[in-house]
Amino acid sequence: GVSGERAYRGAVKVFSAIFIVIGVAVLATTLAAGGGPASVGFLLGLAFLAIGAVRFWSARGGER
């Protein structure tokens, strides 16, 4: 039903936000440790950020 879909979108938003926070934390840790833009940690942080942002955006789009 509608409440199930709303709960699902809410859960997706929460997990997306967690992914974004993890991405920011990995980026910050990598940069603080002296890693550059080509380092694995930097790329991993960007990947987490991108996944979280895309999932958050797609979950938001379903609320028309």
A tleap script that builds the chain and sets N, CA, C and O, in Angstrom:
source leaprc.protein.ff14SB
mol = sequence {
  NGLY VAL SER GLY GLU ARG ALA TYR ARG GLY
  ALA VAL LYS VAL PHE SER ALA ILE PHE ILE
  VAL ILE GLY VAL ALA VAL LEU ALA THR THR
  LEU ALA ALA GLY GLY GLY PRO ALA SER VAL
  GLY PHE LEU LEU GLY LEU ALA PHE LEU ALA
  ILE GLY ALA VAL ARG PHE TRP SER ALA ARG
  GLY GLY GLU CARG
}
set mol.1.N position { 0.804 -1.195 0.000 }
set mol.1.CA position { 0.000 0.000 0.000 }
set mol.1.C position { 0.842 1.251 0.000 }
set mol.1.O position { 2.066 1.212 -0.124 }
set mol.2.N position { 0.152 2.356 0.142 }
set mol.2.CA position { 0.819 3.660 0.117 }
set mol.2.C position { 1.759 3.816 1.302 }
set mol.2.O position { 2.857 4.351 1.149 }
set mol.3.N position { 1.342 3.351 2.497 }
set mol.3.CA position { 2.206 3.506 3.667 }
set mol.3.C position { 3.470 2.663 3.527 }
set mol.3.O position { 4.533 3.065 3.999 }
set mol.4.N position { 3.368 1.499 2.884 }
set mol.4.CA position { 4.545 0.677 2.645 }
set mol.4.C position { 5.532 1.363 1.722 }
set mol.4.O position { 6.742 1.322 1.946 }
set mol.5.N position { 5.001 1.999 0.672 }
set mol.5.CA position { 5.872 2.735 -0.254 }
set mol.5.C position { 6.529 3.916 0.447 }
set mol.5.O position { 7.703 4.204 0.219 }
set mol.6.N position { 5.773 4.593 1.295 }
set mol.6.CA position { 6.319 5.735 2.036 }
set mol.6.C position { 7.419 5.276 2.979 }
set mol.6.O position { 8.449 5.937 3.105 }
set mol.7.N position { 7.203 4.145 3.643 }
set mol.7.CA position { 8.217 3.603 4.555 }
set mol.7.C position { 9.469 3.209 3.779 }
set mol.7.O position { 10.589 3.447 4.230 }
set mol.8.N position { 9.270 2.604 2.607 }
set mol.8.CA position { 10.406 2.198 1.781 }
set mol.8.C position { 11.223 3.422 1.352 }
set mol.8.O position { 12.450 3.420 1.450 }
set mol.9.N position { 10.534 4.467 0.876 }
set mol.9.CA position { 11.244 5.686 0.459 }
set mol.9.C position { 11.958 6.324 1.640 }
set mol.9.O position { 13.063 6.847 1.493 }
set mol.10.N position { 11.331 6.284 2.809 }
set mol.10.CA position { 11.978 6.827 4.003 }
set mol.10.C position { 13.241 6.056 4.354 }
set mol.10.O position { 14.259 6.649 4.712 }
set mol.11.N position { 13.173 4.728 4.249 }
set mol.11.CA position { 14.346 3.900 4.531 }
set mol.11.C position { 15.451 4.167 3.517 }
set mol.11.O position { 16.626 4.241 3.875 }
set mol.12.N position { 15.067 4.310 2.248 }
set mol.12.CA position { 16.064 4.601 1.202 }
set mol.12.C position { 16.746 5.934 1.489 }
set mol.12.O position { 17.960 6.060 1.325 }
set mol.13.N position { 15.970 6.927 1.918 }
set mol.13.CA position { 16.553 8.234 2.244 }
set mol.13.C position { 17.536 8.129 3.404 }
set mol.13.O position { 18.609 8.732 3.370 }
set mol.14.N position { 17.169 7.362 4.431 }
set mol.14.CA position { 18.049 7.208 5.591 }
set mol.14.C position { 19.355 6.534 5.181 }
set mol.14.O position { 20.436 7.001 5.540 }
set mol.15.N position { 19.257 5.432 4.426 }
set mol.15.CA position { 20.470 4.742 3.995 }
set mol.15.C position { 21.288 5.597 3.031 }
set mol.15.O position { 22.518 5.555 3.055 }
set mol.16.N position { 20.612 6.369 2.185 }
set mol.16.CA position { 21.323 7.269 1.281 }
set mol.16.C position { 22.104 8.312 2.068 }
set mol.16.O position { 23.252 8.614 1.744 }
set mol.17.N position { 21.474 8.862 3.107 }
set mol.17.CA position { 22.154 9.845 3.946 }
set mol.17.C position { 23.361 9.218 4.646 }
set mol.17.O position { 24.403 9.859 4.785 }
set mol.18.N position { 23.219 7.965 5.086 }
set mol.18.CA position { 24.340 7.269 5.725 }
set mol.18.C position { 25.489 7.108 4.730 }
set mol.18.O position { 26.651 7.320 5.078 }
set mol.19.N position { 25.158 6.730 3.485 }
set mol.19.CA position { 26.191 6.594 2.463 }
set mol.19.C position { 26.902 7.921 2.222 }
set mol.19.O position { 28.122 7.956 2.064 }
set mol.20.N position { 26.136 9.019 2.195 }
set mol.20.CA position { 26.735 10.338 1.984 }
set mol.20.C position { 27.673 10.677 3.141 }
set mol.20.O position { 28.776 11.176 2.917 }
set mol.21.N position { 27.243 10.410 4.374 }
set mol.21.CA position { 28.078 10.687 5.549 }
set mol.21.C position { 29.354 9.842 5.502 }
set mol.21.O position { 30.443 10.340 5.786 }
set mol.22.N position { 29.213 8.563 5.144 }
set mol.22.CA position { 30.393 7.695 5.033 }
set mol.22.C position { 31.341 8.244 3.971 }
set mol.22.O position { 32.552 8.290 4.182 }
set mol.23.N position { 30.793 8.659 2.831 }
set mol.23.CA position { 31.617 9.209 1.757 }
set mol.23.C position { 32.392 10.436 2.204 }
set mol.23.O position { 33.581 10.566 1.916 }
set mol.24.N position { 31.710 11.344 2.916 }
set mol.24.CA position { 32.374 12.550 3.411 }
set mol.24.C position { 33.461 12.175 4.416 }
set mol.24.O position { 34.552 12.745 4.403 }
set mol.25.N position { 33.152 11.206 5.294 }
set mol.25.CA position { 34.133 10.785 6.297 }
set mol.25.C position { 35.364 10.156 5.638 }
set mol.25.O position { 36.492 10.433 6.045 }
set mol.26.N position { 35.154 9.316 4.627 }
set mol.26.CA position { 36.275 8.687 3.938 }
set mol.26.C position { 37.109 9.747 3.223 }
set mol.26.O position { 38.338 9.710 3.268 }
set mol.27.N position { 36.437 10.693 2.563 }
set mol.27.CA position { 37.167 11.779 1.897 }
set mol.27.C position { 37.991 12.584 2.894 }
set mol.27.O position { 39.172 12.847 2.662 }
set mol.28.N position { 37.374 12.971 3.991 }
set mol.28.CA position { 38.063 13.784 4.993 }
set mol.28.C position { 39.256 13.033 5.582 }
set mol.28.O position { 40.337 13.599 5.746 }
set mol.29.N position { 39.050 11.750 5.899 }
set mol.29.CA position { 40.133 10.943 6.462 }
set mol.29.C position { 41.279 10.806 5.472 }
set mol.29.O position { 42.449 10.929 5.836 }
set mol.30.N position { 40.930 10.550 4.214 }
set mol.30.CA position { 41.949 10.383 3.172 }
set mol.30.C position { 42.746 11.668 2.982 }
set mol.30.O position { 43.975 11.634 2.922 }
set mol.31.N position { 42.053 12.797 2.888 }
set mol.31.CA position { 42.733 14.078 2.689 }
set mol.31.C position { 43.576 14.443 3.908 }
set mol.31.O position { 44.677 14.975 3.762 }
set mol.32.N position { 43.070 14.161 5.111 }
set mol.32.CA position { 43.819 14.472 6.333 }
set mol.32.C position { 45.090 13.629 6.429 }
set mol.32.O position { 46.090 14.063 7.001 }
set mol.33.N position { 45.043 12.417 5.862 }
set mol.33.CA position { 46.206 11.533 5.910 }
set mol.33.C position { 47.184 11.825 4.768 }
set mol.33.O position { 48.212 11.160 4.638 }
set mol.34.N position { 46.858 12.814 3.949 }
set mol.34.CA position { 47.755 13.197 2.870 }
set mol.34.C position { 47.464 12.533 1.539 }
set mol.34.O position { 48.267 12.635 0.611 }
set mol.35.N position { 46.338 11.857 1.428 }
set mol.35.CA position { 45.967 11.226 0.165 }
set mol.35.C position { 45.520 12.257 -0.848 }
set mol.35.O position { 44.889 13.254 -0.496 }
set mol.36.N position { 45.845 12.018 -2.091 }
set mol.36.CA position { 45.466 12.945 -3.150 }
set mol.36.C position { 44.237 12.474 -3.901 }
set mol.36.O position { 43.656 11.442 -3.568 }
set mol.37.N position { 43.837 13.236 -4.925 }
set mol.37.CA position { 42.634 12.905 -5.705 }
set mol.37.C position { 42.705 11.550 -6.417 }
set mol.37.O position { 41.665 10.993 -6.769 }
set mol.38.N position { 43.893 11.016 -6.634 }
set mol.38.CA position { 44.014 9.730 -7.323 }
set mol.38.C position { 44.103 8.556 -6.346 }
set mol.38.O position { 44.227 7.410 -6.778 }
set mol.39.N position { 44.041 8.818 -5.044 }
set mol.39.CA position { 44.179 7.736 -4.064 }
set mol.39.C position { 42.888 6.914 -3.989 }
set mol.39.O position { 41.805 7.385 -4.335 }
set mol.40.N position { 43.043 5.680 -3.529 }
set mol.40.CA position { 41.909 4.770 -3.428 }
set mol.40.C position { 40.855 5.320 -2.463 }
set mol.40.O position { 39.662 5.265 -2.758 }
set mol.41.N position { 41.279 5.843 -1.328 }
set mol.41.CA position { 40.340 6.386 -0.350 }
set mol.41.C position { 39.521 7.538 -0.906 }
set mol.41.O position { 38.323 7.640 -0.644 }
set mol.42.N position { 40.168 8.403 -1.671 }
set mol.42.CA position { 39.469 9.539 -2.269 }
set mol.42.C position { 38.409 9.040 -3.247 }
set mol.42.O position { 37.265 9.496 -3.223 }
set mol.43.N position { 38.800 8.099 -4.107 }
set mol.43.CA position { 37.855 7.565 -5.096 }
set mol.43.C position { 36.724 6.799 -4.431 }
set mol.43.O position { 35.578 6.867 -4.875 }
set mol.44.N position { 37.043 6.068 -3.364 }
set mol.44.CA position { 36.018 5.341 -2.621 }
set mol.44.C position { 35.036 6.325 -1.969 }
set mol.44.O position { 33.825 6.102 -1.985 }
set mol.45.N position { 35.561 7.399 -1.403 }
set mol.45.CA position { 34.706 8.427 -0.802 }
set mol.45.C position { 33.779 9.051 -1.830 }
set mol.45.O position { 32.594 9.261 -1.567 }
set mol.46.N position { 34.329 9.346 -3.006 }
set mol.46.CA position { 33.492 9.902 -4.075 }
set mol.46.C position { 32.414 8.912 -4.501 }
set mol.46.O position { 31.277 9.300 -4.772 }
set mol.47.N position { 32.776 7.629 -4.559 }
set mol.47.CA position { 31.801 6.608 -4.945 }
set mol.47.C position { 30.656 6.540 -3.936 }
set mol.47.O position { 29.491 6.478 -4.329 }
set mol.48.N position { 30.976 6.550 -2.637 }
set mol.48.CA position { 29.930 6.533 -1.612 }
set mol.48.C position { 29.041 7.774 -1.723 }
set mol.48.O position { 27.816 7.682 -1.637 }
set mol.49.N position { 29.669 8.927 -1.914 }
set mol.49.CA position { 28.898 10.156 -2.075 }
set mol.49.C position { 27.959 10.064 -3.272 }
set mol.49.O position { 26.782 10.411 -3.173 }
set mol.50.N position { 28.481 9.597 -4.398 }
set mol.50.CA position { 27.676 9.523 -5.616 }
set mol.50.C position { 26.513 8.545 -5.444 }
set mol.50.O position { 25.381 8.853 -5.818 }
set mol.51.N position { 26.787 7.373 -4.882 }
set mol.51.CA position { 25.730 6.380 -4.685 }
set mol.51.C position { 24.647 6.944 -3.765 }
set mol.51.O position { 23.456 6.834 -4.053 }
set mol.52.N position { 25.073 7.545 -2.662 }
set mol.52.CA position { 24.100 8.121 -1.728 }
set mol.52.C position { 23.280 9.221 -2.357 }
set mol.52.O position { 22.063 9.274 -2.177 }
set mol.53.N position { 23.934 10.103 -3.097 }
set mol.53.CA position { 23.225 11.232 -3.718 }
set mol.53.C position { 22.237 10.755 -4.767 }
set mol.53.O position { 21.106 11.239 -4.819 }
set mol.54.N position { 22.653 9.806 -5.610 }
set mol.54.CA position { 21.758 9.308 -6.663 }
set mol.54.C position { 20.565 8.581 -6.060 }
set mol.54.O position { 19.436 8.769 -6.512 }
set mol.55.N position { 20.799 7.750 -5.043 }
set mol.55.CA position { 19.687 7.034 -4.400 }
set mol.55.C position { 18.736 8.013 -3.712 }
set mol.55.O position { 17.517 7.858 -3.789 }
set mol.56.N position { 19.297 9.025 -3.037 }
set mol.56.CA position { 18.462 10.021 -2.370 }
set mol.56.C position { 17.618 10.760 -3.386 }
set mol.56.O position { 16.419 10.955 -3.185 }
set mol.57.N position { 18.249 11.173 -4.485 }
set mol.57.CA position { 17.550 11.922 -5.533 }
set mol.57.C position { 16.450 11.065 -6.165 }
set mol.57.O position { 15.348 11.556 -6.413 }
set mol.58.N position { 16.743 9.786 -6.426 }
set mol.58.CA position { 15.748 8.924 -7.062 }
set mol.58.C position { 14.578 8.634 -6.103 }
set mol.58.O position { 13.434 8.524 -6.544 }
set mol.59.N position { 14.855 8.513 -4.820 }
set mol.59.CA position { 13.777 8.298 -3.843 }
set mol.59.C position { 12.902 9.536 -3.756 }
set mol.59.O position { 11.684 9.425 -3.612 }
set mol.60.N position { 13.504 10.707 -3.842 }
set mol.60.CA position { 12.758 11.957 -3.801 }
set mol.60.C position { 11.855 12.084 -5.001 }
set mol.60.O position { 10.740 12.592 -4.884 }
set mol.61.N position { 12.313 11.630 -6.161 }
set mol.61.CA position { 11.536 11.746 -7.393 }
set mol.61.C position { 10.246 10.964 -7.369 }
set mol.61.O position { 9.332 11.258 -8.139 }
set mol.62.N position { 10.153 9.982 -6.510 }
set mol.62.CA position { 8.943 9.177 -6.445 }
set mol.62.C position { 7.802 9.815 -5.675 }
set mol.62.O position { 6.725 9.228 -5.572 }
set mol.63.N position { 8.016 11.006 -5.131 }
set mol.63.CA position { 7.008 11.656 -4.288 }
set mol.63.C position { 6.173 12.689 -5.022 }
set mol.63.O position { 5.738 13.668 -4.416 }
set mol.64.N position { 5.944 12.498 -6.290 }
set mol.64.CA position { 5.195 13.502 -7.059 }
set mol.64.C position { 3.724 13.497 -6.718 }
set mol.64.O position { 2.958 14.281 -7.278 }
savepdb mol mol.pdb
quit
